[in-house]
């Protein structure tokens, strides 16, 4: 499994990387622009991500806007539903508006920080990634 973690908080980034690294190859970025660049580069190299963990509150471009850009790109490129990357939104905020918006745009799941690894594992299994 190929995983992208977009997270501006160092501790959260390290934690997710260590946890998800057991299940695949992990790339790390610290803001929304880097997340979009990494996503597009992976597609261009014909090695797309299977899972993206997107922090909602990030510098430059927030996670919800990144998710929208990804879903718009997939729609424009006419990706079949099984080709679409699985996205789990992460946030320390209890911002229900952002979370609802993310689900409307097309994220698969939401994880509140601190991340519960058992719940995260359950979600990843439900998504058929492991």
TORZA-212204 format. One record per residue: residue in one letter; x, y, z of N, C-alpha, C in turn. Coordinates in steps of 0.001 Angstrom, whole numbers, padded with zeros to 6 digits, always signed. Layout:
AXYZXYZXYZ ...
# end
This chain:
X+000850-001179+000000+000000+000000+000000+000893+001239+000000 X+000530+002209-000813+001274+003470-000890+000445+004546-000184 X+001077+005219+000784+000360+006140+001676+000997+007531+001651 X+000142+008551+001617+000600+009941+001752+000005+010503+003035 X+000866+011072+003872+000414+011733+005092+000681+013222+004942 X-000396+014008+004969-000289+015466+004881-000645+016016+006259 X+000370+016440+006979+000191+016827+008378+001247+017851+008761 X+000820+019025+009239+001792+020071+009584+002373+019913+010991 X+001724+019137+011851+002212+018937+013212+003223+017788+013243 X+004443+018089+013680+005536+017109+013666+005199+015842+014452 X+004681+015989+015651+004375+014823+016486+003325+013934+015811 X+002284+014535+015273+001234+013766+014584+001785+013088+013335 X+002642+013810+012623+003248+013269+011392+004099+012037+011724 X+004927+012157+012756+005783+011034+013167+004954+009836+013612 X+003929+010121+014425+003081+009061+014954+002393+008303+013810 X+001754+009037+012906+001055+008400+011780+002023+007644+010880 X+003181+008225+010655+004181+007589+009801+004642+006262+010394 X+004904+006268+011690+005360+005046+012352+004251+003989+012336 X+003028+004409+012634+001902+003482+012676+001575+002923+011282 X+001417+003802+010303+001021+003351+008957+002173+002712+008191 X+003410+003030+008596+004586+002450+007946+004633+000927+008028 X+003920+000363+008990+003837-001101+009115+003064-001728+007956 X+002236-000906+007297+001321-001427+006278+001679-001021+004855 X+002728-000218+004716+003104+000184+003366+004163+001266+003355 X+004374+001803+002163+005362+002859+001929+004699+004203+002224 X+005338+005011+003076+004757+006278+003514+005556+007469+002996 X+004849+008438+002412+005439+009731+002051+004837+010776+002984 X+005652+011765+003355+005202+012807+004274+005288+014184+003631 X+004243+014995+003834+004259+016396+003408+003696+017235+004548 X+004020+018536+004534+003639+019382+005668+002575+020436+005363 X+002164+020561+004102+001097+021520+003800+000272+021043+002599 X-000815+021744+002367-001742+021354+001317-001171+021402-000089 X-000316+022377-000364+000290+022465-001708+001196+021275-001973 X+001995+020903-000961+002866+019728-001114+002036+018458-001305 X+000897+018389-000614+000022+017214-000735-000481+017078-002176 X-000926+018190-002759-001408+018162-004148-000285+017806-005111 X+000890+018388-004895+002048+018082-005750+002395+016597-005683 X+002432+016047-004469+002780+014628-004287+001737+013726-004944 X+000463+014077-004787-000631+013295-005387-000492+013264-006914 X-000314+014441-007513-000216+014531-008974+001045+013862-009507 X+002159+013992-008790+003405+013358-009200+003258+011833-009180 X+002602+011313-008145+002402+009860-008031+001556+009344-009206 X+000559+010112-009600-000285+009716-010748+000553+009742-012027 X+001334+010829-012188+002170+010983-013382+003167+009823-013499 X+003691+009384-012353+004669+008290-012337+004009+006913-012387 X+002673+006907-012547+001894+005664-012609+002071+004806-011347 X+002213+005490-010212+002318+004816-008913+001449+005582-007918 X+000129+005604-008169-000759+006429-007331-000851+005945-005887 X-001246+006869-005027-001448+006538-003617-002714+005704-003460 X-002672+004788-002483-003850+004010-002125-004626+004724-001022 X-003876+005438-000172-004476+006120+000976-003801+007464+001191 X-004628+008479+001458-004098+009786+001852-004734+010159+003183 X-003895+010485+004165-004364+011026+005444-004149+012530+005364 X-005247+013268+005379-005202+014721+005184-005615+015445+006454 X-004731+016252+006987-005091+017108+008119-006002+018207+007581 X-007050+018533+008316-007961+019585+007842-007291+020953+007907 X-006655+021253+009043-006030+022574+009205-004539+022507+008879 X-004188+022949+007668-002785+022968+007246-002461+024328+006646 X-001168+024684+006654-000762+025936+006017-000957+025881+004502 X-001011+027045+003893-001119+027257+002446-002470+026841+001887 X-002798+025560+001916-004099+025088+001444-004623+024091+002471 X-005861+024296+002962-006373+023368+003985-006778+022032+003362 X-006934+021042+004219-007212+019682+003777-008502+019527+002987 X-009518+020307+003337-010799+020215+002617-010616+020672+001172 X-009848+021745+000970-009592+022232-000402-008742+021226-001180 X-007792+020589-000506-006963+019565-001151-007854+018400-001596 X-008728+017959-000697-009655+016870-001024-010499+017230-002236 X-011021+018465-002255-011852+018899-003384-011053+018878-004682 X-009818+019363-004640-008962+019375-005836-008711+017946-006334 X-008471+017024-005411-008227+015626-005781-009476+015028-006427 X-010631+015205-005783-011877+014637-006328-012235+015269-007668 X-012009+016582-007817-012266+017247-009105-011365+016666-010190 X-010106+016443-009858-009148+015876-010814-009596+014476-011231 X-009968+013658-010251-010403+012286-010542-011643+012280-011437 X-012563+013200-011184-013774+013294-011989-013426+013711-013414 X-012570+014734-013532-012167+015236-014854-011443+014148-015662 X-010648+013338-014970-009886+012271-015632-010728+010999-015805 X-011974+011068-015351-012913+009949-015451-012385+008672-014795 X-011867+008836-013572-011401+007677-012809-012607+006821-012435 X-012473+005509-012540-013507+004600-012040-013462+004667-010517 X-014569+004345-009855-014613+004494-008396-013499+003710-007693 X-013138+002542-008229-012071+001762-007575-010682+002368-007803 X-010572+003311-008735-009282+003983-008982-009097+005196-008076 X-010192+005661-007499-010116+006861-006664-009341+006559-005377 X-008503+007500-004984-007708+007327-003766-008635+007388-002546 X-008336+006580-001541-009090+006606-000287-008509+007724+000575 X-009394+008545+001142-008938+009693+001931-009538+009655+003334 X-008645+009744+004324-009077+009861+005717-008666+011254+006192 X-009645+012033+006619-009379+013373+007136-009006+013254+008614 X-008002+014033+009026-007618+014048+010440-007662+015482+010953 X-008069+015652+012204-008070+016978+012783-008137+016932+014296 X-007564+017951+014916-007639+018090+016372-008881+018905+016730 X-009470+019511+015729-010613+020392+015957-011919+019620+015954 X-012859+020106+016722-014197+019518+016686-015028+020361+015713 X-014471+020603+014535-015110+021447+013527-016063+020612+012677 X-017277+020457+013151-018222+019605+012424-018513+020126+011019 X-018463+021438+010820-018702+021994+009481-017673+021478+008483 X-016396+021513+008888-015324+021034+008010-015473+019543+007730 X-015788+018791+008773-015924+017346+008628-017092+017017+007691 X-018237+017683+007910-019394+017461+007032-019065+017818+005591 X-018363+018932+005410-017953+019376+004076-017058+018320+003422 X-016126+017772+004196-015208+016759+003679-015967+015513+003234 X-016966+015101+004010-017761+013928+003617-018572+014211+002354 X-019104+015443+002242-019862+015817+001035-018966+015772-000205 X-017716+016199-000049-016779+016219-001169-016320+014803-001519 X-016272+013931-000521-015936+012552-000839-014812+011901-000061 X-014624+012273+001214-013647+011527+001999-014305+010228+002476 X-013482+009238+002749-014014+007943+003188-014213+007866+004694 X-013401+008613+005437-013474+008524+006896-012870+009767+007531 X-013044+009854+008837-012570+010982+009615-011956+010443+010890 X-010810+010955+011286-010158+010529+012528-009808+011751+013363 X-010298+011764+014599-009983+012857+015516-008633+012590+016172 X-007880+013666+016401-006595+013537+017094-006838+013674+018589 X-006142+012969+019435-005125+011990+019070-005757+010773+018379 X-005056+010238+017404-005560+009132+016598-005661+007852+017433 X-006819+007215+017355-007027+005916+017990-006590+004861+016961 X-005461+004201+017222-004900+003282+016229-005820+002095+015940 X-006552+001632+016941-007473+000517+016711-008585+000915+015743 X-009142+002118+015960-010201+002600+015065-009641+002840+013663 X-008442+003409+013590-007807+003680+012296-007592+002369+011539 X-007128+001364+012233-006901+000053+011633-008209-000541+011110 X-009259-000392+011897-010587-000877+011502-011039-000210+010201 X-010862+001111+010132-011265+001879+008951-010469+001421+007720 X-009167+001250+007883-008305+000847+006768-008708-000553+006264 X-009063-001414+007195-009529-002759+006801-010857-002665+006064 X-011788-001838+006577-013101-001660+005929-012944-001125+004509 X-011942-000288+004304-011690+000286+002976-011025-000727+002038 X-010690-001884+002583-010092-002933+001773-008631-002703+001425 X-007958-001870+002221-006560-001552+001944-005600-002556+002575 X-006047-003215+003653-005232-004277+004272-006154-005435+004649 
# end
